[in-house]
Amino acid sequence: MINFKFFKKTRNDKDPNHEIIIRIKQGDYKLKNKLIDDYKPFIIKCVYQSTGKYVEVENSEELSIGLLAFNEAIDCFDENRDRKFLSFAAQVIRRRLINYKLRNKKNNLVYTFTCLENNNINIDENFTDNSDLNLLTKFEVRDEIEDFKRKLSEFGITLYDLVKKSPKHKDAISSCIRIARCIAENEILYSSLMRKKVLPMAELIKRVDVSQRTIERNRKFIIAACIVINSDLDIVKSYLKNAEKDGK
């Protein structure tokens, strides 16, 4: 096990993992492997809490995802922020397991923003079964939706608007998401959208083979998709990816 006493605690850094992560980011990859190995019981516990299933150490896809997520947490953790590494790592593991669950749902549904309608979101029906994810995960889903609603409000859009204005057919949904990607992945177009809060219609028409009328009719959906694509809303993003894939 890592001897945490080796690392001197400072007044502003009470988490000894901060010092360890600093050394890892400076190139001590053996220490990284040791940290992952030492915290494997913690990772197993997080996987169990998120899935409610017994973890088979030698044959568990969920555990593999948990280990990769812990590795990702090490790479992404900002040791200068006032938070505990293990709390951050647990959150990353939960999110990655949610994404895995959504990608592997048995029901081949077309996921659109209609899943998120109004404040009385039925987490059990729209996202998962009670037996699959625990209460903490459900609160995390709800928190992400609330964040999404706040981002939408900057454009004067509500979830109710999306339910009413979203395209209904699979090919139309996929087409609108492709338009959104065209904007989100272009720094100039996306900056214009974020600054002016309206679609950069003139430039967009030059880049996509879709009529201006079609774009205007689906304006709110396209803006919402842009927000999701360039966000850290991992759960909502999974639904958007499924909708895009389902329309191809």
C-alpha positions, -999 to 999 in steps of 0.1 A, spaced: 0 0 0 11 36 -6 25 52 26 5 84 28 27 96 57 55 100 32 36 130 17 37 162 38 3 177 43 1 214 39 -24 238 54 -43 242 21 -40 206 10 -54 181 35 -59 153 9 -26 133 6 -38 121 -28 -32 156 -42 6 151 -37 4 117 -53 -15 129 -83 10 157 -88 38 132 -89 19 110 -114 13 140 -137 50 147 -135 56 113 -151 56 87 -123 35 61 -141 45 33 -117 29 53 -89 -2 57 -110 -5 19 -115 1 14 -77 -26 40 -69 -51 22 -91 -42 -12 -76 -43 1 -40 -78 16 -46 -92 -14 -64 -115 -22 -34 -128 14 -35 -135 10 -72 -153 -23 -67 -174 -6 -39 -183 23 -63 -193 -2 -90 -215 -22 -66 -232 10 -52 -239 22 -87 -252 -11 -102 -264 -30 -72 -248 -61 -86 -221 -84 -73 -188 -76 -89 -169 -106 -104 -133 -94 -102 -121 -116 -130 -151 -112 -154 -169 -79 -150 -174 -53 -177 -187 -29 -151 -155 -33 -131 -134 -27 -163 -154 5 -168 -148 15 -132 -110 10 -135 -109 30 -167 -130 57 -150 -106 58 -120 -77 62 -144 -96 90 -162 -102 107 -128 -65 107 -121 -58 124 -155 -86 149 -152 -84 158 -115 -74 194 -106 -55 191 -74 -56 229 -70 -93 228 -63 -106 224 -28 -121 189 -31 -113 153 -23 -99 131 -50 -119 101 -40 -152 120 -41 -143 132 -76 -133 97 -87 -165 82 -74 -185 107 -94 -166 99 -126 -171 62 -121 -209 67 -116 -212 87 -147 -193 62 -169 -214 34 -156 -246 54 -164 -233 59 -199 -226 22 -202 -261 14 -190 -277 38 -215 -256 24 -244 -267 -11 -236 -304 -7 -229 -324 -36 -243 -352 -13 -256 -342 2 -289 -359 35 -283 -354 68 -301 -340 91 -274 -351 127 -278 -356 156 -255 -392 143 -249 -376 121 -222 -369 152 -201 -403 168 -202 -413 192 -173 -402 192 -137 -419 159 -128 -393 138 -146 -399 101 -140 -364 90 -135 -374 53 -132 -392 52 -165 -371 75 -186 -336 65 -175 -333 32 -157 -349 5 -136 -350 7 -98 -329 -24 -97 -301 -11 -118 -289 22 -103 -291 35 -67 -307 66 -54 -274 86 -55 -272 80 -93 -308 91 -98 -301 124 -80 -271 128 -103 -293 124 -133 -317 150 -120 -289 174 -112 -276 171 -148 -311 178 -162 -314 209 -140 -280 221 -153 -293 215 -189 -324 235 -181 -303 264 -169 -282 264 -201 -314 263 -222 -329 293 -203 -300 315 -216 -316 311 -250 -352 315 -238 -358 278 -243 -376 254 -220 -379 216 -219 -415 221 -227 -405 240 -259 -383 211 -269 -411 186 -265 -434 206 -287 -408 217 -312 -386 186 -316 -387 167 -349 -407 135 -347 -392 113 -374 -359 95 -370 -343 109 -401 -353 145 -392 -338 141 -357 -306 127 -372 -304 156 -397 -309 182 -370 -282 167 -349 -258 168 -378 -266 205 -383 -259 210 -346 -226 192 -349 -217 215 -378 -221 244 -355 -207 229 -323 -175 217 -340 -168 250 -357 -153 275 -334 -165 306 -353 -201 294 -357 -203 281 -321 -188 314 -307 -214 333 -327 -242 312 -313 -230 316 -277 -225 353 -280 -257 363 -300 -280 335 -287 -293 329 -323 -283 305 -350 -257 318 -374 -281 313 -403 -262 329 -432 -231 309 -426 -250 278 -418 -269 277 -450 -236 277 -469 -224 246 -450 -254 223 -449 -277 209 -475 -309 218 -457 -334 246 -464 -335 277 -442 -372 270 -435 -363 235 -421 -336 250 -399 -359 277 -386 -386 252 -379 -362 231 -357 -343 260 -343 -348 252 -307 -339 216 -311 -307 224 -330 -296 250 -304 -303 224 -276 -283 198 -294 -254 223 -298 -255 230 -261 -253 192 -253 -226 184 -278 -202 210 -263 -211 203 -227 -201 179 -199 -238 167 -197 -227 131 -202 -261 115 -195 -281 138 -218 -253 135 -244 -258 97 -244 -294 101 -253 -285 125 -281 -259 100 -295 -285 72 -295 -310 94 -313 -285 103 -339 -274 67 -344 -310 55 -345 -317 78 -374 -289 66 -396 
